Amino acid sequence: MHVIQLSCQSCDTSISAFCFVARKRQKEEEKRPNWKETCLMGSKMQVAIVFVLLLSLGTESCSRIVPLGKYKINAKLLPRPPPISTFLRNVKQLFYIPALRHRRAGSRLYVRDGHFHYRNEMVFLSGVNQAWINYAQDFGNNNFKKSKSKFYETLKAVQAAGGNSIRIWLHCGGESTPYMTNNGMTIRLDVRNTFINDVREYLWMARRLNILVILVLWNGALPIGRQHWKLQGLFKDGVKLQSYISRALKPLVAALKDEPSLGGWEIINEPEGVLKPYVPSTNPCTDTLKLLFSGAGWAGHEFTMSEIQRFINWQADAIHKVDPKSLVTVGAWSIRSMTDQMGWTNYYHDKCLYEAGGRRLGYLDFFEVHSYAPLGYFRDFSPFKNKKKNYGLKKPVVVGEFSQASGAGMNITSLFGYIYNNGYSGAWSWQANSMGKNSDSFAIQMTGLQSLKGRSDHGVIHIKLD
């Protein structure tokens, strides 16, 4: 017996999404507000034939019984079929994933003994950043179709060069998503309800190419600008932050948690950009006076460290509650905010996050640091001057941004090689779109990936996703 569940918005005239589900989840799914479910039961061939027929006719809700041998299908036929383009797109999606069998969660990336593992093998994440095609507007509100081809070209190139991972950004500063009221309360992920399907389709593309995806929710590296009030509300007001968690983040995590290509979640990129770096405290977790002349706060002195820590703690807790297998991180602008060694403070230590937010599961599973040499040399605390063990961090450490253009004279193969050979767990060059003074050309970045292709001495690069 095979069960396919179709999820259709009652206001739509065609199927907007579908997924394979287990029987035990049907009752839970039926409780989803504003959604109707259509369940097909039968043999693989029966389900495939009738499914395609229903796609061609269009379905909206469960109200009409269609016989199928000794089984029956609950469906409602629309007054008229959807456009042929909709039918062809849905048929393509049907065969886009390994279909015609019950879909179940496969292997996931996990942490053991301070390193990433996949199917009991230690893994090194070798890849690139493709933070955006259209800043803050790649996902949701039917925007993905504008960026899809470029995203896919990058994924194919990363695979061909031997890479296994990529880092992409979702909300950024809230310019397009999530959908909020004028007073900063979240309504849902986006106005047109395509956000989840957009991200899922990206993950499907990555899965076909054996690429793990790190999804970055927010960006703290740029001035908040005209959308200032959105992030202000989420950082400053717990009620507004909880509305985002309940109405946007949790539904997103629940929808994507069984996707094999989901490598992890990053709560925010470089939160130190909007940090107040001059706040003294007797508590090391919130004392940022030592960062006063470090460059932190370059995008505006907006939030205290405790506000940033609560922002991270609450969202990490929500992700872990919905999907205990998820890996969560934060993209620190420098190792200076992520280690207790060398006179610095790890503000993202489990203890610090819990003290600020009070939520037990709001911890990070791995650390991510960025390292550039804008003055032409790496400082003594840089990852390119140290082995991972020097930082006293027991969790995996990924160097999530770096480049030959700002690499203190080191070429891209040397940069990738140093990270791989010195105890780190991943390397993502900046960035695929070749934008900004710290970015390398895409060709240079592919050279870096090729230098590690096929290696396994300090972690397997090539992986095969379920």
QUIWO-V817130 format. One record per helix or strand. SS is the DSSP state (alpha for helix, beta for strand). FROM is the first residue (numbers start at 1). TO is the last residue. If there is no record, write none. Layout:
BEGIN
SS&FROM&TO  SS&FROM&TO
END
This chain:
BEGIN
beta&2&9  beta&17&20  alpha&23&30  beta&35&42  alpha&44&57  beta&59&68  beta&71&77  alpha&84&94  beta&110&112  beta&115&118  beta&121&123  beta&125&129  alpha&144&160  beta&165&172  beta&179&180  beta&186&188  alpha&195&208  beta&212&219  alpha&225&236  alpha&238&256  beta&262&269  alpha&271&274  beta&275&275  alpha&289&291  beta&303&303  alpha&305&322  beta&328&332  alpha&335&337  alpha&350&357  beta&367&370  alpha&383&385  alpha&388&391  beta&397&401  alpha&412&421  beta&426&429  alpha&442&452  beta&460&460
END
